[in-house]
Amino acid sequence: MHARLSAGQDAVTSVEQALAAELAAVPAGSEQAEAAEELGAALLRRASLDDQVAQRRDRHAAELHARIEAVLPGATGAVDTLLEALSSNADALSVRALSDPDVAETLRGIASVLVETELPEVAPHRSGNATRDESTAYRAAAAPSVTEEQLLACLRAQSGPGVTIHRITGLRMLSGGFSKEMLAATVEHSEGSDDIVIRKVAAGRTAHTLGGEFAALAFAWRGGVPVAEPLWLDEQALGTPAFATRKAAGGCLGDVWGPTGPVDREAGTAIAAALARLHSLDTAGLTDAPLPPMVTRREIIAAIEERRDVLDAVSTPSTPFATMFALVLGWLRAHAPADVRDPVLVHGDFGLHNLLLDGTKLTAVLDWERAHLGHPAEDLTYLRPSIEPVLGWEGFLEAYQAAGGKPPDADRLTFYTVWHDIWRGISAYRMRAKFLADPSRISDAMAGLLMSPRFLLRAVRTAFHL
């Protein structure tokens, strides 16, 4: 059923519908309306390019046929048939490429043609000065999903003995990712007042990982990693599972692409120390985590196959980007590293967009929904785009090792660089399919149309040395 989600309607029509709904929800002529129109222009351009992918494939049909036939003799038919054959054989071809330079070079050539065909005008990863990015900058108009009365009842049920909760003020939505909602509020009680943050599963989203996320957060708190103090977890009080933390000072100075403002070098050193601290913790005390471990090679391959299942559920070989994703998944499977000797708690989403900085002090590492047992190189490669403009990569590694972190292995760094981009790229790609089937959320369009192709482009370039 899900395999045809992406074929619901063309991307341009979906964007036009979502943009009209978003503009109707904000005051005409306001800054929010201007920002929505600016975002809409970027989405419409990307959607138009995606809708024209079949024509671009036809223009490259002869070249694709020649290159694909070189590694799959006898492959014939229309472009979609060739791409289906390529996707089906991506694993076997990636294994052959390990020992056959000719196959490796041909796959590199195919990847290069597909980048030109599928990803024209995709902006590369930000590497220089901080700039506003359309894929992350816009905040959709949204009201809190719970009322002050509902939150008040929940907090009264969670309050300790002798503490009386009087009222809730300042309830508002925060930016909290795509699968979770973030609410902030001030709680006035018999002993004073506290600013808290509620992390809540969004309606219709998967709820089973929140308990593991809270467990990982609490484990990091006990271990001295700078995180927001965990307060309580409740599975039902707010309609969906939710937990509360004390609000930490500071703000985020980056998005998923890197810094969005100046970040002091001293802050970069504090980030290195916090990551080294996390990776030094004895995981024997960890009771749960939101994601399965990636410790053995079998578990790493299982994680790759989970991504393949997600891809297959929302695409066909003719869907834009699908064959490129399949090629990179094949590369990942062929290059999966050996078992991790000394597994650590990996945050999994350790970037400036999830770090609160108060001046040069790192006050909290946020969003533990991808935490799991694995290799330290996972967090290092994820963080690299954020931290490289601040300290330089070698400078950061020196600070990380000075704080107790172990030197990373070059091959694992390459593998996990590709892994993170493909994980995020396919997650965003699923939102693309959801958006085309139901264009009701502009955030789904931002992820699916603007973010997914950029993650994919970076993964392809790293894996195939483009």
N, C-alpha and C positions, 0 to 999 in steps of 0.2 A: 504493500500500500504506500509506504513512504518513498519508494524509489521514484515515484512520479511527481513528488512535491515540487521539484524545480521547474516542471513543465506547466505549472498552473496558469501562468500568463507571462507576457514579456516583462522584462525588468523595468522598462520605462513607464509602462502603465502602473505598475505597483508603486514606483516612486511618486508618480503624480498623485495617486490616491493617498499615500501616507503623508505627503507634504501638505496636501489640502487639509487633511485632518489636523495636522500639527499647527498650521497657521490659524485654523479656526479656534484653537485652544489658547492662543496667546493674543495680547492686545495688538490691534493693528497699528503699524508704525513704530512699535516699541523696538528696543534693542534685541529682545528675544525674537521678534518677527524678522528683523534684519538678519540675525544669525541663522534662523531657520531657512530663509531664502538663500543665503550663502551656502549653507549645507546642501540645500536642494539642488543648486547648480552643480555641485561636485557629484552628487548622487546621480543626477540625470546624465551627466557626461559619462560616468562609469557604466551606468545601465545601458546607454546607447551603444557603447563599445562592446559590452557583453552580448547584446542582442544581435550584433553583427558578426559574431564569431564564426558562424557557418560560412559566410562569404569569404572571410580571411582564410579559413581552412581550404576552401576550394582553390584559392589563388596559390596555395602552397601544396596542393595535392600531389603533384608530380615529385616534388622534392621529398615529401613525407613518404610516398610510396617507395622511392629508391632507397631511402635510408632504412625504412622498416624492413624491406625485403632483404637487405644486406644481413640482418640478424635473424630474420624469420623468413627463410626462403619459401616461396610459394604463396606468401601473403598477397591477396588480391582483393578487389572490390572498392566500394566507395570509401571516402575518408573515414566515416564513422566505423565502418567494418575494420579498417586498418587500425584505428585507435582502440577498438575493442580487443583485437588480437594483441596489440602491444600491452594493454592493461592486464590482460589475462596471463601474459608471459613475463610480466615485470620482475617477479621474484627470480625466476630462472635466469633471465638475462643479467640481472644484477650479480648473481653468483658467478656466471660465466665471465663477467667483466673483471672479477677479482684476479683472474689468471690469464685473461686474453686481452691484451692492449687494444686490439682492433675492435672488439666488442665494446670496450670502455669508451673508445673514441667515437664510435657510432652512436652510442647512447648519449654521449655529450652533444653530438651534432643534432640528434632528435630533440633533446631538451632545449637546445638553442633555437630551433625552428618553432617549437611549441611556445617558448617565451614570446617570440615575435608574433605568433598567431593568437595566443590566448591572453597575453598580458600587455598590450600596447598602452603606453602612457601611465603605467603603474609607477608611482613615485618610489624611489629607493628608500631604504631605511635612513632616518635622519642621522647625520654623522658630524655636522658642524654646529653652528650657533642654534640656540633654542628658538623655535618658531611655533606658531599656532598651527595645529594640525586638524583638518576637517574631520578626520576619522575618529577623533577623541574629544574635540573641544566643545561640541554642542551638548547642552544638557536639556533633555526633553522636558516639557511641562508635565509635572506629575504631582499629585497630592499624596499625603501619607495614606497608606493602606489600612491603618488602624486609627481609631479615634482616641482622644485624650482619656475618655471614659474607659475604653477597653484596656489601654495601657495602665491606667490607674488601678483597675481591678487586678491586672496581672502582677503589678509591683506590690500591691498589698498582700497578695498570696505568697510572694517571694520574700517579703520583709522579715527580718530577724525578730526575735522576742524583744519586746520593749520599745520597738521602733514603730511609730505611727506615720504612715504616708498621708500627707495633707492634700497635695495637688500636683498636677503636671502642667508645666508651662513650656512654651517654645518648641512644641512638637513640629518637626520638619523632616523632609526627606534629604538624604545625603547621596552623593554619588557612591554606588556600591557594587558596580559590576553588572553582569547580565543575569546571573542566576539567583542572586541574593538582593534583598532590599536593605538599605541602611537608614535608620531613623535616629535622630538626635532629640533629646529632651532634657529639661531641667526638672529634677525631682525635689520637691520641698517636703521635708519630713521633720519629725520631732527633734532631731539632733542637728538640723541645719539644712543644707541643700547639696545636691550632687548633680553634675552633668554626666549623663550616661549616653551610650550608643547602643541601639538594638540592631542586631544582625538577624534578618528574618528571611526564610525561604520565600521567594516570590510565588504568587499563585500560579499553578500549573507547572512549576519547576520541580526537579527531583529533590526530595527531602532527606534521603537516607544518609547523606554525607555530613550533615550539620553536627551530629553528635561527635563524630571523629574530628571535625574541625575544632570544636570546643576542647576536646581532649588534647589535641596537639598544641593549642594556644595555652592551655593550663600547664602543660608540660614545659613549654618554653618559659612561661612566667616563673615557675618554680626553679628553673635552671638559670635564671638571671639574664635571659635574653630580653632586651627592651621591647615589651609588648603592652598593650592596654590591659589593665588588670581585669581578669575574668570574674564575673559576679555570679551568674546563674544561667542554667539551660532549662528551657521549658518546651516540651514537645507539642503542647496543645493550646495554651492559654490565649495565643494571638491568632488562632485559626490555622497556622502552619508553624512548624518548629522555629524557635527563635532563641537567641542567647543575648545576654547583656554584658557590656564591659564598661568600666569607668572611662570617661572621655580623656584622651591624652592631649597634651598641648602640641602645638605646631601644625604644619601643613605639608602637603605633598608638593614637590618641586619638579615633577616629571609626569610623563604618561608612558604608555607601553613602548614608545619609540625613543625615549631618552629624556634629558632635562628640558623643562619648559621655562626655566629661569636660572639665574646664577646659583651654583652650588659650591660652597666653600670647600677647599681642599681638606680642611680639618673635619668637615662633615663626612667627606669621603673616607677618611681614616676611621671615623667612628663607625661607618657602615661596614668597613672591612673587619673591625673588631667584633661587631655584633654577629656577622656571618661566621667568623671563626669560633665565636662562643657557641653558637647554635650547633656547629659541626663537632664540637668537643663534648657534647652532652652524652652521658651513658644512656642509651636507648632502652635499657632494661626497665626503666621506670615509665616508659610510654605505654599507656593502656589501649590506645586506639588511634587511628588516623583516617582521614577522609578517603584516601586513595590506596589501592593495593600496593604492596612493596614492589620495588624494581631493584632487587638485590641479586637474584640469580639470572643467568642468561635466559632461562625459560620464562621468568617473570617479565623480563624486558621485552621479549618477543611477544608475550601475551598482551602487553600494553600496546605494542605496534598493531597487533591484530584487532584490538579493540577500536583503534582509530580506523582501521580498514572497514570494520563493521559499520561504524558511523558514516563513513564515506559511501559505502554501498547502499545504505538506507536512504540517502538523499540525492543520489546521482545515477546517471547512466553514462556509458562512454561518450555520448554526444553532448553531455552537459559541459559547459565551460569549466575548465581547470581539472576535470576529473582524471584525465589521463596523466597529467603532470603530477597530481597527488599520488596516483598509483605508482609512477616511476620512483618517486621519492620514498614511498613506503617500501618498495622493493629494495632500494638502496639501504634503508635503515635495517631491514631484516638481514641483509647480507653483511652489514657492518656491525651488527649487535655485539657489544663487548662481552668479555668473560664475567663470571660472578664477581660481585663486589666483596672484597675481603673484610673490610671494616665499615659496615653500613652506618649511616648517620640519619638523623631526621632532616629531610630535605624540605624546605619551604615550598618550592615549586613555582612560586610567582614572585620571586624576590627582585623587585625593581623599584625605581624611584616613585612609581605610581602607587606603591604599597608601603612607602616609608614616610613616617611623619618626622619632619625636622623642625626643631625650634632653635633658630640660629644655627650653630654648628653642632648642636646636640641631637642625636637620634633618639626620639622619645618613644616610638612604637613601630613595630613591624606589623602590618595589617594583613588581613585576608589569607587565612590558612587553609582554604578549601582545596588546594592541590598538594597539601603536605603528605609525605609518605617516607618510608625507609628507602634509602638509595645511596647514590654516590655524591660526594661534595661537588664534583664537576657539574652536576645538574644545575645547582644554584649559581655557580660561578659563570657558566655560559649564559644563563638567563640574565644575570645582572650586567654582563659586560657592556651591552649597548648603552645602559644607563650611566655606568661609572667611567667608561673610557674617556668621555669628554671632561671629566672632573679631575681624575688622577692620572690618566693614562693607564693602559692595561697592565703594563709591567709594574708601574708604581702601585697599583691596587694590589697586585699579587704579592708584592713585597710587604705591604701593610697587613694583608691577610695572613701571610706566613709569620710575620713578626708577632701577631696576636695569637699564634698557635695553630693556624690552618696549615694543611699539608700541601706540598706542591702538586698541581694537577698534571695528569698525563695528557699529552698532546692529542692522541687519537680519541680519547674519551671526550675531550673538549670539542673536537670536531663533530663527533657523533651526537652529543647532547645539544650542540648548536642547531643541528638539523632537526633533532627530535622536538625541541621546544617550538621551533617555527612551524613544524608540521602539526603538532598538537594544537597550537592556537589557530593555525590556518584552517584545520578541519572543524574545530569548534565554531569558528566564525562562519565557515561554509555551511554548517547545519543551520545557522541563523539565516543565511541567504535563502535556503530552501523554505524555511518557515516563513520568511518575509514574502516570498513570491506566492506562497499559498494563502497567506493571510497578512496583507500589508497594513497592519494596524499599529505597528510600533516602529517609530523612526530609528530607535536604537538597534533593532534587528537589521535595518538597512545599512546603518553605519558599519556594523560588524561584518555583515555578509558581503556588501559591495565594495567597501573601502579598505577594511582591515584584512580580510581573508586573502585577496590577491597579493598584498604586500608581504604577508608572512610567507605565502607560497613562493613568491619570487626570490626571497632571501634564502629559503630552504633549497630551491633548485640551484641557485648560484653557488651555494656552499657545497652541496653534494656533488655537482658535476663540474665544478671549477670553471664556471662561466664568468 
